[in-house]
Amino acid sequence: MSKFLGEFMVTLLVFAMLLPAVASADELVIYSARKEHLIQPLIDIYSAETGTSISFVTDKEGPLLQRLKAEGKNTHADLLITVDAGNLWHAASEGILQPISSAILEKNIPAHLRDPEGYWFGLSERARTIVYSTERVKPAELSSYEALGEKQWQKRLLLRTSKKVYNQSLIAMLIAEHGQKETEQIVRAWVGNLAASPFSSDTKLMEAILAGQGDVGIVNTYYFGRLQKKIPELKLALFWPNQKTGGVHVNVSGAGVTRYAKNPVGAIKFLEWLSSEKAQNLFADANMEYPVNPQVKAHPFVTAWGTFSPSTQNLADAGRLQSDAIMLMDRAGYR
Ligand code: FE
């Protein structure tokens, strides 16, 4: 064999070795309502590890859904990442997600934090819990979401607007637990105790407690964390309600594979990686949330808020009962 031919064969061999790797290098397109700075670090690591080239679009929930619907079969999106089971359920009901099954996802994510039919999977958990003024409330005075409707909280309760999906999901989960009639009584009692009109954000609600406008409210844990980072001597604390009854209301940020994904296999692999022990802290800690994977501990900043038992009712109920919740809040005068 001539030297030239030998070199040619070696070159050919090198190419043959490279080829499968090049062919299997995935391309993945993600539409995300979770903010860019929260997912970019994960994408960078995953791309470096697997050679997957990932592009993503971030926008608000509504525009992303509209876009997916308008693009239909022509969409480039493989994966939709968003917050709140209510939104994930809504995306599935609009026909833009596809059901998938994965033993890894089913092992890593508790059943109540993913869709029973596999249309979406929770990737980080947040609690929607009670926040109170440490100057004017003793934790022993608090017990449950329902009890915020009692006389002692008259003109002391603050709520965020009922237009926010977080509250729609909370009320939907209360309906799942208590039924319509009882839930309406609870919400009416809350409205009767309001110290101010509902706020546009959890942060504004907490700032109003600090300003003395009210004493207790209901917020997502990571907003509390953000305020705590801004104001170290924060005169607010979280309370874990319903510890003897249904547990603390939790929700997720999560994702689903799009119905017309060009690379569903790659999308599932990425989801599996996001649910793994390796990626869970990166995903959850970036937003001061709880990992969904029970093998993974939350960041110490988050665990410092204390431990609690969460509701283990399937979050699909937050979607299934969303329109009931919206109508109920309207009837009860919760604006
Ligand atoms: Fe939020």
Boltz pocket constraint, residues with backbone or C-beta under 6 A from the ligand:
constraints:
  - pocket:
      binder: B
      contacts: [[A, 220]]
      max_distance: 6.0
